[in-house]
Amino acid sequence: MAVTLFSRRYVPLLIHVLGWFLMGYLLFFYQSFNSDIQFPRLFWVRQCIFFGLMVGTFYLNSQRLVPRLLLQGRTSHYILSLLAVIIVVIVLVGCVEFGFDLSTKMHLAFHPDGKGKPKPYGWVQPTLFTIFLVLGISTSIAMLLKWQDDANLRTALEQAKTTSELSFLKAQINPHFFFNTLNNIYALTLIDTETAREAIHRLSRMMRYVLYETQSGTTLLSKELSFVSDYIQLMQLRLTDKVSVTLNTPSPLYDQPIAPMLLLPFVENAFKHGVSALHPSRIHIAIQQQQNKLLLDVHNTVFVEKTPSLEAGNGIGLTNTRRRLDLLYPDQYALQINEHTQAGEYHVHLTLDLS
Amino acid sequence: MTLSCIAVDDEPLALGLVCAFIEKTPFLNLVGRYSSAVEALQGLMTTPVDVIFLDIQMPDLTGLELARVLERSNRGAHTTRIIFTTAFDQFALDGFRVDALDYLLKPFNYEEFLRAASKARHYFELIQRPDPTPVAVQAPAP
């Protein structure tokens, strides 16, 4: 790990060194290897100065001009600065060329017999070409690095957003459920201590599940199902005989990992909307398994008038649950909600692929 | 003085508990118990009471809605006061907006219940004496 980190940190440096080595090679060796002409010594001095100027131009552009002007949206300033840099470099190279009188010396080197005329401005075109090349590469690399940074940042932000969203959506049970249940148990202690004891046991099991099981990302299907069953049993304590509740779970159960408290919102929702104090109502919950698929069906009676029944501002609503499913089981679930079936019921059907 | 009262709660056990507390209190007289606000409203049409122990979150008609209905029909006639019983503390503000006498957070014990009930008794004692007799301070004879 330490070795990888070490080498990774030096990769960009290595690339720069290699790049400059290549450029130096082209400037210093390429010409001399391909001919047996003796270049004047001052030519090498000129190449050294030019090489130094290119290195300076490269880093001035990539470290200062691009981040401070181009990336700040000051494009016109950037172009003016580049023009200024090009002019300065040309002027400096020109000073060297004329100061050393290189055109005459080079002409002599190529034509030892003294034929023809030296071209005093022959250096301008290749020099300009090299400057453009260096500036082009420098700008491209600087932009590329910037884009890469942006992309990394975007990925990191996306990840952080998903994590925080998940922890926000993370299964939470409605505190009112706890208080109302505790109140019912309080009442039970006066009349039926045996049932009260049982209810306290159930409630503590549920609390343990909510407090500890939801901390990790996954739990077992069997635990999730017994949690749902505890919830239903405790809710029944709070209901009158007008509501009939049935729960079917698969038996034998093939245990699989599942995200905790994924099923509860659908059950909560049934109790939230499917209960009336005046009319009889029915809540039917069926959970089945087909290989790696989990099928959940929740039917509940609907009442025409709005029913803000047992718990308003319920834990996490169905919209949030859908979002949670999107994040946890992308393309692995199908959720159909039929708000008014022919039997006059609200029907939720969830198919979840747990493989 | 004795106050007539009813209890309204959709949860049978919770209703049973409030009723047990009411029966335990000598100055409260339980005249009805209802598992829905709609039934309570019908009962109140025939026999007005002094105090209602009213749950808020109930299907069909919530306690707050019932309180608003009573507030509208209450004017001038018999004054019915409400004590809310609920697990939802965020409704406290709404409760005071409909001029509730007190607010009991579930689960509550008998002491808390009695404090609210005593508040109701105190209130009805006050309105029965519209002009309280000033306390005569006797100056010590010189």
Interface residues (C-beta under 8 A of the other chain):
Chain A: H176 F179 N180 L182 N183 N184 I185 Y186 A187 L188 L190 I191 L237 R238 L239 T240 V275 S276 A277 L278 F303 E305 T307 P308 S309 L310 E311 A312 G313
Chain B: D10 E11 P12 L13 A14 G16 L17 A20 S35 S36 A37 V38 E39 Q57 M58 P59 D60 T62 A87 F88 Q90 L105 K106 P107 F108
